[in-house]
Amino acid sequence: MRTRHNNRLGWLFASPYLLYGLIFFLIPLGWSFYLSITDWNLIAPVFHHVGFENFMKALKSPGVHAAFIVTFKFMIVFVPMVIASSLVVALAVHGLPRFKGLFLIGFFLPYLASGVVSSFIVKGFLSYNSPVNKFLRGTFSLDVNWLGTPFSALLVVSVIMAWKFTGYYALILTSGFESINKEIYEAADIDGVNGWQRFWKITLPLLYPALFTTLILSIGVTFGIFTEVYQLTGGGPNFATNTWQMEIYKQAFQNLSAGYASSVALIASVVTFISIFIIRKFLEMWGKRNGWT
């Protein structure tokens, strides 16, 4: 009787989360599956079932192909950038004798900033008549179209994203640094360990759990980039910044093809899950091979 009572109590406490998951995950997921096999245009009350036609169309779409490639391009540029900047900030904050929390809050503030606002500021900052471009034209005769070429557009978005997430990941890495016992470093100094050996043999293995977390989180971010791309480039030029979320938005709200957009969203979900799963396994293998886990 007591066990049954405890089970009911457990279900009671878990019910808010279960209800949340049902309303905001399972029901929308089921609705998305249903829409993906229809030709609903987001407005008409009547729509028809088209089977897997939307999926076949999506697999042949240049926009979907671009979204797949662009995501990994962002991963190659953004992830090393944000991890490196986060490590620098975490090391700098970790070395402070006092006011560590204050500095961490300062670096964390960009993460709380609106992506729309920061994108508008950057767009104005990089506009043709901005002080930066006037200086480049007047001093070096350089006329840079920051958002008009594929590489520079992708780089600008990556820099904004890195600026936004650096403080957040630095917070995680700082906690990792703080958890390392200082006596280990003292013993290493006594044994005559140099700086590189200290980092590779002591710091990195002990920091691996925090580093692993930030790597997975940053990789996950690349599959969900939307606001900055929407505000700055609209997915251009020539699909150079056309992310999964941008492609879904275009199909659903510009082309009014909600059924097709749902199929793209489901494909994006599968690609995201498989990609992160594979990358996570590689990171785990890397950690085990070096004896860090």
C-alpha positions as CSV (number, residue, x, y, z in Angstrom):
1,M,0.0,0.0,0.0
2,R,2.8,2.4,0.9
3,T,4.6,1.6,-2.3
4,R,1.5,2.4,-4.3
5,H,1.1,5.6,-2.4
6,N,4.7,6.6,-3.2
7,N,4.2,5.8,-6.9
8,R,1.1,8.1,-7.0
9,L,3.1,10.8,-5.3
10,G,5.9,10.4,-7.7
11,W,3.5,10.7,-10.7
12,L,1.9,13.8,-9.1
13,F,5.2,15.6,-8.8
14,A,6.2,14.5,-12.3
15,S,2.9,15.5,-13.8
16,P,3.8,19.2,-14.6
17,Y,6.8,18.1,-16.7
18,L,4.8,15.3,-18.3
19,L,2.0,17.7,-19.1
20,Y,4.5,20.2,-20.5
21,G,6.1,17.6,-22.7
22,L,2.7,16.4,-24.0
23,I,1.4,19.9,-24.8
24,F,4.6,21.5,-26.2
25,F,6.4,18.5,-27.7
26,L,4.4,15.3,-28.4
27,I,1.2,17.0,-29.7
28,P,3.2,19.4,-32.0
29,L,5.3,16.6,-33.2
30,G,2.3,14.5,-34.1
31,W,0.7,17.5,-35.8
32,S,3.9,18.1,-37.7
33,F,4.0,14.5,-38.9
34,Y,0.3,14.8,-40.1
35,L,1.0,18.1,-41.9
36,S,4.0,16.7,-43.7
37,I,1.8,14.4,-45.7
38,T,-0.6,17.1,-46.7
39,D,-0.5,20.1,-49.1
40,W,-1.9,22.6,-46.5
41,N,-1.1,26.2,-47.5
42,L,-1.4,27.7,-44.0
43,I,-4.6,29.5,-44.9
44,A,-7.2,27.2,-46.6
45,P,-9.4,25.2,-44.3
46,V,-9.3,22.3,-46.8
47,F,-6.2,20.4,-47.7
48,H,-5.4,17.1,-49.4
49,H,-3.2,14.2,-48.4
50,V,-0.2,13.8,-50.7
51,G,1.6,10.9,-49.0
52,F,5.4,11.2,-49.0
53,E,5.5,13.6,-51.9
54,N,6.7,16.5,-49.7
55,F,9.6,14.4,-48.4
56,M,10.6,13.4,-52.0
57,K,10.4,17.1,-53.1
58,A,12.5,18.2,-50.1
59,L,15.2,15.7,-50.7
60,K,15.7,17.1,-54.2
61,S,15.4,20.8,-53.2
62,P,18.4,23.1,-53.6
63,G,17.3,25.0,-50.5
64,V,17.4,21.8,-48.3
65,H,20.8,20.8,-49.8
66,A,22.1,24.3,-49.0
67,A,20.8,24.1,-45.5
68,F,22.6,20.8,-44.9
69,I,25.9,22.1,-46.2
70,V,25.6,25.5,-44.6
71,T,25.0,24.0,-41.2
72,F,28.3,22.2,-41.3
73,K,30.1,25.3,-42.6
74,F,28.8,27.2,-39.6
75,M,30.0,24.3,-37.4
76,I,33.5,24.5,-38.9
77,V,33.7,28.3,-38.4
78,F,31.6,28.9,-35.3
79,V,32.5,26.0,-33.0
80,P,36.3,26.5,-32.9
81,M,35.8,30.3,-32.7
82,V,33.4,30.1,-29.7
83,I,35.3,27.4,-27.9
84,A,38.6,29.3,-28.2
85,S,37.1,32.6,-27.0
86,S,35.3,30.8,-24.2
87,L,38.6,29.2,-23.1
88,V,40.4,32.5,-23.1
89,V,37.7,34.2,-21.1
90,A,37.5,31.3,-18.7
91,L,41.3,31.3,-18.2
92,A,41.3,35.0,-17.7
93,V,38.5,35.0,-15.1
94,H,39.9,31.9,-13.4
95,G,43.2,33.8,-12.9
96,L,41.6,36.7,-11.2
97,P,42.1,37.0,-7.4
98,R,38.7,38.5,-6.8
99,F,35.4,39.7,-8.4
100,K,35.2,36.6,-10.6
101,G,31.5,36.5,-10.5
102,L,31.2,40.1,-11.5
103,F,33.3,39.6,-14.6
104,L,31.4,36.4,-15.5
105,I,28.1,38.3,-15.3
106,G,29.6,40.9,-17.7
107,F,30.6,38.4,-20.2
108,F,27.3,36.5,-19.8
109,L,25.2,39.6,-20.6
110,P,25.5,39.2,-24.5
111,Y,23.8,35.9,-24.1
112,L,20.7,37.6,-22.7
113,A,20.7,40.3,-25.4
114,S,18.0,40.2,-28.1
115,G,19.3,38.7,-31.3
116,V,17.1,41.1,-33.3
117,V,18.6,44.1,-31.6
118,S,22.2,43.0,-31.9
119,S,21.7,42.0,-35.5
120,F,20.3,45.5,-36.3
121,I,23.3,47.1,-34.6
122,V,25.7,44.9,-36.6
123,K,23.9,45.6,-39.8
124,G,24.2,49.4,-39.3
125,F,27.8,49.0,-38.2
126,L,28.7,47.2,-41.5
127,S,26.5,49.2,-43.8
128,Y,28.0,51.0,-46.8
129,N,28.1,54.4,-45.2
130,S,29.2,53.2,-41.7
131,P,32.3,54.7,-40.2
132,V,34.1,51.4,-40.5
133,N,33.6,51.1,-44.3
134,K,34.3,54.8,-44.8
135,F,37.6,54.4,-43.0
136,L,38.5,51.3,-45.0
137,R,37.6,53.0,-48.3
138,G,39.5,56.2,-47.4
139,T,42.6,54.7,-45.9
140,F,43.1,51.4,-47.7
141,S,40.8,51.8,-50.7
142,L,38.9,48.7,-49.6
143,D,35.3,48.4,-50.5
144,V,34.1,45.4,-48.5
145,N,30.5,44.1,-48.9
146,W,30.4,42.3,-45.6
147,L,27.0,40.7,-46.1
148,G,27.1,40.4,-49.9
149,T,29.7,37.7,-50.4
150,P,29.2,34.1,-49.2
151,F,32.3,33.8,-47.0
152,S,32.1,37.2,-45.3
153,A,28.4,36.8,-44.7
154,L,28.9,33.4,-43.0
155,L,31.9,34.8,-41.1
156,V,29.9,37.8,-39.8
157,V,27.0,35.6,-38.6
158,S,29.5,33.3,-36.9
159,V,31.2,36.1,-35.1
160,I,27.9,37.5,-33.8
161,M,27.0,34.0,-32.6
162,A,30.4,33.5,-30.9
163,W,30.1,36.9,-29.2
164,K,26.7,35.9,-27.9
165,F,27.6,32.5,-26.6
166,T,31.2,33.1,-25.4
167,G,30.1,34.2,-21.9
168,Y,27.7,31.3,-21.5
169,Y,30.2,28.7,-22.4
170,A,32.9,30.5,-20.4
171,L,30.7,30.1,-17.3
172,I,30.7,26.3,-17.8
173,L,34.4,26.2,-18.4
174,T,35.2,28.4,-15.5
175,S,33.3,26.0,-13.2
176,G,35.5,23.2,-14.7
177,F,38.7,25.2,-13.9
178,E,37.5,25.9,-10.4
179,S,36.8,22.2,-9.8
180,I,40.5,21.2,-10.5
181,N,42.4,20.7,-7.3
182,K,45.3,23.2,-7.0
183,E,47.4,20.6,-5.2
184,I,47.7,18.7,-8.5
185,Y,49.4,21.7,-10.1
186,E,51.6,22.1,-7.1
187,A,52.8,18.5,-7.3
188,A,53.4,19.0,-11.1
189,D,55.5,22.0,-10.4
190,I,57.6,20.1,-7.9
191,D,58.1,17.4,-10.6
192,G,59.3,20.0,-13.1
193,V,56.4,19.8,-15.5
194,N,56.4,22.5,-18.2
195,G,53.5,24.6,-19.4
196,W,52.5,22.4,-22.4
197,Q,52.7,19.2,-20.3
198,R,50.7,20.8,-17.6
199,F,47.9,21.8,-20.0
200,W,47.8,18.5,-22.0
201,K,48.3,16.1,-19.1
202,I,46.5,17.8,-16.3
203,T,44.3,20.7,-17.3
204,L,42.7,19.2,-20.4
205,P,41.9,15.8,-18.9
206,L,40.3,17.3,-15.8
207,L,38.5,20.0,-17.9
208,Y,37.2,17.4,-20.4
209,P,33.7,17.0,-18.9
210,A,33.1,20.8,-19.1
211,L,34.8,21.0,-22.5
212,F,32.7,18.1,-23.8
213,T,29.5,19.9,-22.6
214,T,30.4,23.1,-24.4
215,L,31.3,21.3,-27.6
216,I,28.0,19.5,-27.8
217,L,26.0,22.6,-26.9
218,S,27.9,24.7,-29.5
219,I,27.4,22.1,-32.2
220,G,23.7,22.0,-31.4
221,V,23.5,25.7,-31.8
222,T,24.6,25.5,-35.5
223,F,21.4,23.5,-36.3
224,G,19.1,26.2,-34.9
225,I,20.5,29.5,-36.2
226,F,17.7,31.7,-37.4
227,T,17.4,35.3,-36.0
228,E,20.8,36.6,-37.0
229,V,20.5,35.1,-40.5
230,Y,17.0,36.3,-41.0
231,Q,17.9,39.9,-39.9
232,L,21.2,40.2,-41.7
233,T,21.2,38.1,-44.9
234,G,17.8,36.4,-45.3
235,G,19.7,33.2,-46.1
236,G,21.8,34.8,-48.9
237,P,23.8,35.5,-50.8
238,N,23.1,32.5,-53.1
239,F,22.0,30.2,-50.2
240,A,25.4,30.9,-48.4
241,T,23.7,31.3,-45.0
242,N,20.5,29.4,-45.7
243,T,20.2,27.4,-42.4
244,W,17.5,24.7,-41.7
245,Q,15.4,27.2,-39.7
246,M,15.6,29.8,-42.5
247,E,14.5,27.2,-45.1
248,I,11.6,26.1,-42.9
249,Y,10.5,29.8,-42.4
250,K,10.7,30.5,-46.1
251,Q,8.6,27.6,-47.1
252,A,6.0,28.0,-44.3
253,F,5.5,31.8,-44.1
254,Q,6.8,33.1,-47.5
255,N,5.7,30.4,-49.8
256,L,2.7,29.4,-47.6
257,S,3.6,25.7,-48.0
258,A,3.1,24.5,-44.4
259,G,2.9,20.8,-45.4
260,Y,6.2,21.0,-47.2
261,A,7.8,23.0,-44.4
262,S,6.7,20.4,-41.9
263,S,8.5,17.7,-44.0
264,V,11.6,19.9,-44.1
265,A,11.4,20.4,-40.3
266,L,11.2,16.6,-39.8
267,I,14.2,16.0,-42.1
268,A,16.1,18.7,-40.2
269,S,15.3,17.0,-36.9
270,V,16.5,13.6,-38.1
271,V,19.7,15.2,-39.5
272,T,20.3,17.1,-36.3
273,F,19.8,14.0,-34.1
274,I,22.0,11.8,-36.2
275,S,24.8,14.4,-36.6
276,I,25.0,15.2,-32.9
277,F,24.8,11.5,-32.0
278,I,27.8,10.7,-34.3
279,I,29.8,13.7,-33.2
280,R,29.1,12.9,-29.6
281,K,30.4,9.3,-30.1
282,F,33.6,10.6,-31.7
283,L,34.2,13.0,-28.8
284,E,33.6,10.1,-26.3
285,M,36.0,7.9,-28.2
286,W,38.6,10.8,-28.3
287,G,38.2,11.1,-24.5
288,K,38.6,7.4,-23.9
289,R,41.5,7.0,-26.2
290,N,43.4,9.7,-24.2
291,G,42.3,8.3,-20.9
292,W,40.2,11.3,-20.0
293,T,37.0,9.4,-19.2
